Amino acid sequence: MEIVHLLRAVAVELGLHSARFADRNGMHPTDVRALIALMDARRAGEEMTAGRLGVALGLNSAGTTALVDRLERAGHVRRVRAERDRRRVLIEVEERAVELGWASFGPLIERSVELLRGYDDQQRAVIREFLDGVRNAAAESGPTRPEDASQGDPHHKTPR
């Protein structure tokens, strides 16, 4: 249990780091999560639509539109037409947002990479497997939005 509690403490500290970044830059915590999702998609060479971003963040369509509008007004993202299907609109992160994120998260990332250098390939594989398993368990743990919790529950009463 000690490692599980330590992992929880790490999650709390990372959340606080993210919240400080959001506060310093006039963002909502969801804005930061969206930028991370967009940067992860870019790093993986994947296109990100507003719909896909909304699913990744657990937002409805209206919430996703408001989020993308807010990030676009702040100069963090841009909407672009997909090259293969001009009807599709993609959300891309602006370099300014990447640079802003790196200024805050870069030192933490560099320190983490340095810590990992202290482990051999086999140990890093075990760490990766453990963290991937925890991430999957968290993703499978159920709905994150109150309205999702009521799905399939015949006893749930929606407040009026």
C-alpha positions in Angstrom: 0.0 0.0 0.0 2.9 2.3 0.5 3.6 2.6 -3.2 -0.1 3.2 -3.9 -0.2 6.0 -1.4 3.0 7.4 -2.9 1.4 7.3 -6.3 -1.6 9.2 -5.0 0.7 11.8 -3.5 2.5 12.1 -6.9 -0.9 12.6 -8.6 -1.8 15.3 -6.1 1.5 17.1 -6.6 1.2 16.9 -10.4 -2.3 18.3 -10.1 -1.2 21.2 -8.0 1.7 21.9 -10.5 -0.9 22.0 -13.3 -3.3 24.2 -11.3 -0.5 26.7 -10.5 0.3 26.8 -14.3 -3.3 27.3 -15.1 -3.6 30.1 -12.5 -0.5 31.9 -13.6 -1.6 31.8 -17.2 -5.3 32.8 -16.7 -6.5 29.3 -17.7 -9.1 26.9 -16.4 -7.7 23.5 -15.3 -9.6 21.9 -18.2 -7.7 24.2 -20.6 -4.5 22.7 -19.4 -5.8 19.1 -19.8 -7.0 20.0 -23.3 -3.5 21.4 -24.3 -1.9 18.2 -22.9 -4.3 16.1 -25.0 -3.6 18.2 -28.1 0.2 18.0 -27.6 0.0 14.2 -27.0 -2.0 13.8 -30.2 0.5 15.9 -32.1 3.5 13.9 -30.7 1.7 10.7 -31.8 1.0 12.1 -35.3 -2.8 11.9 -34.7 -5.4 14.4 -35.8 -7.6 15.9 -33.2 -11.1 17.1 -33.9 -13.3 18.9 -31.4 -15.4 15.8 -30.9 -12.4 13.6 -30.2 -11.1 16.2 -27.7 -14.4 16.4 -26.0 -14.5 12.6 -25.5 -10.9 12.6 -24.2 -11.9 15.3 -21.6 -15.4 14.0 -20.8 -17.1 17.2 -22.1 -20.3 17.5 -24.0 -20.4 19.3 -27.4 -21.3 22.7 -26.0 -18.6 22.5 -23.3 -16.0 21.5 -25.9 -17.0 24.3 -28.2 -16.6 26.8 -25.4 -13.3 25.3 -24.4 -11.9 25.5 -28.0 -13.2 29.0 -28.4 -11.5 30.1 -25.2 -8.2 28.5 -26.2 -8.4 30.0 -29.7 -9.1 33.5 -28.3 -6.0 33.1 -26.0 -3.9 32.1 -29.0 -3.2 28.6 -27.8 -4.9 26.6 -30.5 -6.2 27.1 -34.1 -9.0 25.5 -36.1 -7.8 24.2 -39.5 -9.5 22.2 -42.3 -8.3 18.7 -42.7 -6.4 18.2 -45.9 -8.0 15.0 -47.0 -11.6 15.9 -46.0 -12.1 19.7 -46.1 -15.4 19.3 -44.2 -13.5 18.1 -41.1 -12.1 20.8 -38.7 -9.0 19.9 -36.7 -7.8 21.5 -33.6 -4.1 22.2 -33.5 -1.9 23.5 -30.7 0.0 26.7 -31.4 3.8 26.8 -30.9 3.2 29.6 -28.3 1.3 27.2 -26.1 4.0 24.5 -26.5 6.6 27.0 -25.4 4.5 28.2 -22.5 4.0 24.7 -21.4 7.7 23.8 -21.7 8.7 26.8 -19.6 6.6 25.5 -16.8 6.7 21.7 -17.2 10.1 21.4 -18.9 12.2 21.4 -15.7 9.9 18.7 -14.2 10.1 16.6 -17.3 13.9 17.0 -17.4 14.2 16.0 -13.7 11.9 12.9 -14.3 14.0 11.9 -17.3 17.2 12.3 -15.2 15.7 10.1 -12.5 14.8 7.4 -15.0 18.4 7.3 -16.3 19.2 5.8 -12.9 17.3 2.6 -13.8 18.3 0.0 -16.3 16.1 -1.1 -19.2 14.5 -3.9 -17.3 13.6 -1.7 -14.4 12.2 1.0 -16.7 10.1 -1.7 -18.4 8.6 -2.7 -15.0 7.9 1.0 -14.1 6.3 1.5 -17.5 4.1 -1.6 -17.1 3.0 -0.6 -13.6 2.2 3.0 -14.6 0.3 1.8 -17.7 -1.6 -0.6 -15.6 -2.6 2.1 -13.1 -3.6 4.4 -16.0 -5.8 1.7 -17.5 -7.3 0.9 -14.1 -8.2 4.6 -13.6 -9.6 4.8 -17.2 -11.8 1.7 -16.6 -13.0 2.8 -13.1 -16.3 4.1 -14.3 -17.9 7.4 -15.4 -16.4 10.7 -14.4 -19.4 12.9 -15.0 -22.5 12.8 -12.7 -24.9 12.3 -15.7 -22.9 9.2 -16.8 -23.3 7.7 -13.3 -27.1 7.6 -13.8 -26.9 5.5 -17.0 -28.4 2.1 -16.4 -29.3 2.9 -12.8 -33.1 2.5 -12.5 -33.1 4.0 -9.0 -31.2 7.2 -9.9 -33.4 10.3 -9.7 -32.2 13.3 -11.7 -32.6 16.5 -9.6 -35.0 19.0 -11.0 
